[in-house]
Amino acid sequence: MAGHTVRRPGHERFPGVGKSVRSVILERDIRHLFRLPAIERRQWWPPSRLRAHQEDRLRALVKQAWEHVPFYRNLWEQHGVSPTDIRTLDDLGRLPVLPSALFRSQDRDRIRSNDRPLTRCYAKRTSGSTGKAFSIVYEPFDYFVVVKAASARFRRAHGVRLADRIARFSPEPEAVGDHAWYERLGIWRTEILPTAATPHAWVRQLRAFRPDVIAGMPHSILALVDQMNAERVEGIQPRLVTTSGTVLTPHDRHAIESGLHAR
């Protein structure tokens, strides 16, 4: 597959990631879409069952990191910790606290799992809400589980309907114009509001798109509300506004609800 690459929002493209990966993503998207209700039911598991599941996944994660991520193995060895010490949730306190600056200073090959070739991976940037953006390497399956499944569960839990039109703030310029396959079926049609654009540009986009849902970090949505007030804009009235990434204070919540007439 040399010479072919697949472009995903906010992802670095590694040589060798080709069209076969597109079909894998589509197949897994569909397969896991039907598994989502079962995943959601986990929140109603009895505490004992949920804890047992969490601890089983914790042990597997620690084992994977120890065996295949040099950075974690060296760090834990320096603090006298091994996988046999981390068996339950109560053992999490034995792991050393990891400053983000230390993690960001490492070479990529030291912090990624060395049993997964880069030709099967994407590198997605974080939003940088903690002060500095960072690049995280995913496999296609990991991308679905971490990003798509979490997003789908969040949306469903907060009343976002499948037919809703979603305007989403994003710091990733590559996301503009990139649409998922399910949007062609009228499911979660999305318009990207680039955070690097001006608030006036956001207003123009929203007037044209007329979203049912606006999603983003509180500071971006507050900047939008300020611009709407300054221009005395009417007609942008989403049914829902969802926020993530930073804390939504009561004052900011009131400003957003009042400015957008949404909950």
N, C-alpha and C positions, 0 to 999 in steps of 0.2 A: 504494500500500500504506500510505498514511498512516493512523495510528491503530493499526496492528498492530506488535507487537514480539515478538521471540523471546527467551526466557530461557535462558541457559546458565549453568552453574555458575561463580560468581565473575566474571561479565561485566557490565559496564555496558551498558545497553540504549540504543542510539541510535535516534531517530525514523526510521522508514522501513524498518527491518530487519523484514521481514514473513514471511508464511507461505511465500512462494516460496523464501526462504533455507532454511527447514526442509527442503524437498524437495531443494535443492541439497546440503545437508549429508548427507542420507540417501543420495543418489545417489553422492556422492563417497566417503562412508564405505564403501559396498559395493564400488565400483570399486577403491578403494585397498586394501581388505581382501584382494582377490585378487592385488594387486601386491606385497603384503608379502613373500612368499617370495623374489621376485626382488630386492627391496631388501635383504633379509637376506643374499643371496648376495654382495653387494658386499664383505662383510668378508673373503671368500676371494679377491678379485681379486689379481693380482700387484701388488706395490708400485708399479710404474711406471704401471699402468693406474689404480690408485686415486689416485695423485698427480695424474695428468693430469685426472681427473674433479674432484678437489678444486680444482685451479687454475682450471679452466673455470668452476666455480661461484663461486669467489672473485672472478674478474674481473667476472662478471655482477653479483654483489652490490655490489662497489665502484662499478661504473657506475651501478647503480640508486640507491645512496645519494648519489652525486655529483650526479646529475641531478634527484633528487626529494626529497631530505631537506635542507632549508636548514642545519640545525645541522651536519651532517657536512661539507657543502661549505665553510662558513665556517671550521670548525675546521681542515680540511685545508689550505685556502688560507693560513691563518695560519702553518702549519708548512711551507709550500712543497711540499705533496704534491698530486699529481693522479692520476687513474685510470691514466694511462700509466706511472706509477711502480710500480704494484702489478700485476705480471704473474705472479709465482710465489709459492710459500709462503715463500721466502727473503726476499721483499720485505715481509712483514708487519711486520718490525721498523721500517719507515719510518713506519708509522702512529703517531700520538701516543697515549700511554696516556690513557685517559679515566676520570677519577675518577667514581665513581657519584654523588657529591653534585652535580657539575656537570651530569650528565645529568638528575638528578631536578629540578634547578632550572629546567629549560627549559619553556617553554610547549609544550603537546602538539602544536600545529600546526607547531612548528619541528623536532620529532623524529620525526614520522610521514611516511610517503611521501605527497606531495601529489597523486599521480596516482590515489589510491584514496579515494573519498568515504567519509566516516564512516558513511553509511547502509548500507554494505556491511560494516561492521566491528563487532567486539566489543572491549571493553577488559578484559583479564583481569589480576587482581592477582597479583603474585608472593607467595611465602610470607613474605618479610621475614626470611629466615634470616641475612642480612648485617646486620641491625639496623633496617631500615626497608622496609616494603612499597612496591611501585611498580606502576603500571598500564601495561600494554603493549597496544597496539592490534593486533588480528589481523583478517584476512579469514577467512571460513569455511574456505577451502582451506588457508591458512597454519595455522589452528588444528589441522586434521587432521594436517598434516605435522609441525608442531613438537611438538604435545602428544600426539595420539592415536597416530600412527605410532611416535614415540619410546617411548611407554609400552608399546605392544604389543610392540615389539622387545625392550624391557627385560624384560617379563614372560616372553615365550617363552624368552629366553636363560637365565632363572633358574628355569625349571621350572614356571612357573605354567600350569596346564591350563585349557582353555577352559571346562570345567564347574566350575572352582573358585569358591567363594564368597569374596569379598575384602572385608575390613574395612580401610578406608583413612582415616588421619588427614587432616583438611583444615582450614585456617584460614578457609575460605570458608563463611559461614553459608548462602549461597544454594545450596550443593551438597547440603544435606540434603533428601532426598526427591526429588531430581532423578535420573532414571534414563535411561540410553541405550537406544535401541531394541533393541540386541542382547541386553540383559538379559532382555527378554521371551522370548527364545529359549533362556534358560538359560546364556548366555555371559557369563562374568565378572560375575555378580550382585554388586553392591557395596553395602556399608553404610558410610555416612560417619560417622566419629567426630569430632565438632567439637572442635578443639583448645581452644576456649573453655569447653568443658564440664568437669566435674570428673572425676578418675580413677574415682571411684565410679560415675559415670554411664556411663563407658566399659565398666566391668566388667558392668553390667546389660545394655548393648547386646550385648556379645560373648557373654554367656551365652545370650541369646535368638537371636542370629544364627548362632552356631557356625561361624566362618569356617575355611576351609582355608588362607587367607593373610592375614597382617596386614602392612600397608604404612604407612610413615610415617618421619618424622625420628627419629633415635636418641633424642633427649631425650624425645619424646612416648612412645615405646615403653618407655623406662626408667621413666618416671613410671607407666605402666600396670603394669609388673612390680613396682614398689615397692608399688602399691596392692593388687595381687594377694597379695603376701607379707603385707601388713598385715592383709588380710581372710582370709588362708589360703584363697584361692580355688582350687578344682580344677575341671577340666572344660574349661578354655580351653586347647586344645592344637592350634594350627594346624600344618599340615605345613611351611609355609614362613613366614619373616619377611623382608621386603625393606625396606631403608632407602635413603634418598637425602637430598640437600640439605646434609648436613654429614658430616664425617669420622666413621667408625665405628671407635673405638679397640679394640684387643684386649680391654681390660678391659670395655668396654661390650658387645662382642660376646659375651663369656663370660657376662655378667649376663643378657643377653637370651636366649641359648640355654638357660641353666640355668632361667630363670624361666618360659619358655614351652615348654620341651622341644621346640624346633624348630631347624632349621638355617637 
